[in-house]
Amino acid sequence: MSAGGTAFARRKQPGAPARQTVGLMMLMRIDRWDVRRDGPLNEAALRHKLDALGYEADPTICSVDAVSTAPGEAWERVEAVLSGLIKVTIDGESGILTAGDVVFVPRGAVRRVQVVGTCPASSLQAVYRTQPA
């Protein structure tokens, strides 16, 4: 039961580990950086975290108001923010990411990434490795 007394059924949808279902609503999966768990945030630490999760990362720097849209892809991926603010929309659901945040994008999902705020943003885009490292 939640604090308000309402029970939610949480279950993973087959083939889409990057989303959770609450009732009939899809929820974007965002992992927030925790200094106590993850240590100080820097590019090496974020790459290490993504590597441990099975992802291969490439750095991306985006200017203020930059927008990119990608159609559904055949592989699972993540967007991990190093600095700045990024608005990510996955299949119509949006969230604002800040430094250290990682959003999981399931296979086939349409994603839109937009830099928000007054500063450029730096992120790591990573795809799930099909072979062990």
C-alpha positions as CSV (number, residue, x, y, z in Angstrom):
1,M,0.0,0.0,0.0
2,S,1.2,3.5,-0.7
3,A,1.1,6.3,2.0
4,G,-2.3,7.3,0.7
5,G,-3.7,3.8,1.1
6,T,-3.9,2.9,-2.6
7,A,-2.2,-0.3,-3.7
8,F,-0.3,-0.4,-7.0
9,A,0.6,-3.5,-8.9
10,R,4.2,-3.2,-10.0
11,R,5.4,-5.6,-12.7
12,K,7.9,-5.6,-15.5
13,Q,6.6,-5.9,-19.0
14,P,8.2,-8.8,-21.0
15,G,10.8,-7.5,-23.4
16,A,10.9,-4.0,-21.9
17,P,13.0,-4.0,-18.7
18,A,13.4,-0.2,-18.9
19,R,9.8,0.5,-17.9
20,Q,7.6,-0.4,-15.0
21,T,3.8,-0.8,-15.1
22,V,1.8,0.7,-12.3
23,G,-1.8,-0.3,-12.9
24,L,-2.1,0.3,-16.6
25,M,0.3,3.3,-16.8
26,M,3.9,3.0,-18.0
27,L,6.6,4.7,-15.9
28,M,9.9,6.0,-17.2
29,R,12.8,4.4,-15.3
30,I,15.3,7.0,-14.0
31,D,18.2,6.1,-11.8
32,R,19.4,9.1,-9.8
33,W,23.1,9.5,-8.8
34,D,23.6,8.8,-5.1
35,V,27.0,10.0,-3.8
36,R,26.8,7.6,-0.8
37,R,26.3,4.6,-3.2
38,D,28.0,5.8,-6.4
39,G,30.8,8.0,-5.0
40,P,31.7,11.5,-6.5
41,L,30.2,12.2,-9.9
42,N,32.6,12.4,-12.8
43,E,32.8,10.9,-16.3
44,A,34.9,8.0,-15.3
45,A,32.6,7.0,-12.4
46,L,29.5,7.4,-14.7
47,R,31.1,5.3,-17.4
48,H,32.0,2.6,-14.8
49,K,28.4,2.5,-13.6
50,L,27.1,2.1,-17.2
51,D,29.7,-0.5,-17.9
52,A,28.7,-2.5,-14.8
53,L,25.1,-2.4,-16.1
54,G,26.2,-3.8,-19.4
55,Y,26.2,-0.6,-21.6
56,E,28.9,0.8,-23.9
57,A,28.9,4.6,-23.7
58,D,29.8,7.5,-26.1
59,P,30.1,11.1,-24.9
60,T,27.8,13.8,-26.4
61,I,27.8,17.5,-25.9
62,C,24.7,19.5,-26.8
63,S,24.2,23.2,-27.0
64,V,21.4,25.2,-25.3
65,D,18.0,24.4,-26.9
66,A,19.4,21.5,-28.9
67,V,16.8,18.9,-29.7
68,S,17.3,15.4,-31.1
69,T,14.7,12.8,-31.9
70,A,15.3,9.1,-32.6
71,P,12.7,6.6,-33.8
72,G,12.4,3.3,-32.1
73,E,15.6,1.3,-32.2
74,A,16.3,-2.4,-32.2
75,W,18.3,-2.2,-29.0
76,E,17.9,-1.0,-25.4
77,R,19.9,2.1,-24.6
78,V,20.4,4.7,-21.8
79,E,21.0,8.4,-21.7
80,A,23.2,9.5,-18.7
81,V,23.7,13.2,-17.9
82,L,27.2,14.5,-16.9
83,S,26.2,18.2,-16.6
84,G,23.3,20.5,-17.5
85,L,19.6,19.8,-17.7
86,I,18.0,17.5,-20.3
87,K,14.4,16.9,-20.9
88,V,13.8,13.3,-22.2
89,T,10.6,12.1,-23.7
90,I,10.1,8.4,-24.2
91,D,6.9,7.4,-26.0
92,G,5.2,10.6,-24.8
93,E,6.3,10.4,-21.2
94,S,8.7,13.2,-20.1
95,G,11.2,13.8,-17.4
96,I,13.9,16.3,-16.5
97,L,17.4,14.8,-15.9
98,T,20.2,16.5,-14.1
99,A,23.9,15.5,-13.5
100,G,24.2,11.9,-12.6
101,D,20.8,10.8,-13.8
102,V,20.4,7.8,-16.1
103,V,17.2,7.1,-18.0
104,F,16.6,3.7,-19.6
105,V,15.2,3.6,-23.1
106,P,13.5,0.3,-24.0
107,R,13.9,-1.3,-27.5
108,G,11.4,0.2,-30.0
109,A,10.7,3.3,-27.9
110,V,10.6,6.7,-29.6
111,R,12.9,9.1,-27.7
112,R,13.3,12.9,-27.8
113,V,16.1,14.7,-26.0
114,Q,16.1,18.4,-25.4
115,V,18.6,20.6,-23.6
116,V,16.8,22.9,-21.2
117,G,18.1,25.7,-19.0
118,T,20.8,28.3,-19.9
119,C,23.9,26.0,-20.1
120,P,25.0,23.4,-22.6
121,A,24.6,19.8,-21.4
122,S,27.0,16.9,-21.5
123,S,25.8,13.3,-21.5
124,L,26.7,9.7,-22.3
125,Q,24.6,7.8,-24.7
126,A,25.0,4.1,-24.3
127,V,23.7,1.0,-26.0
128,Y,23.3,-2.4,-24.2
129,R,26.1,-4.8,-25.0
130,T,24.9,-8.1,-26.5
131,Q,28.2,-9.8,-25.6
132,P,29.9,-9.7,-22.2
133,A,32.8,-7.3,-21.8
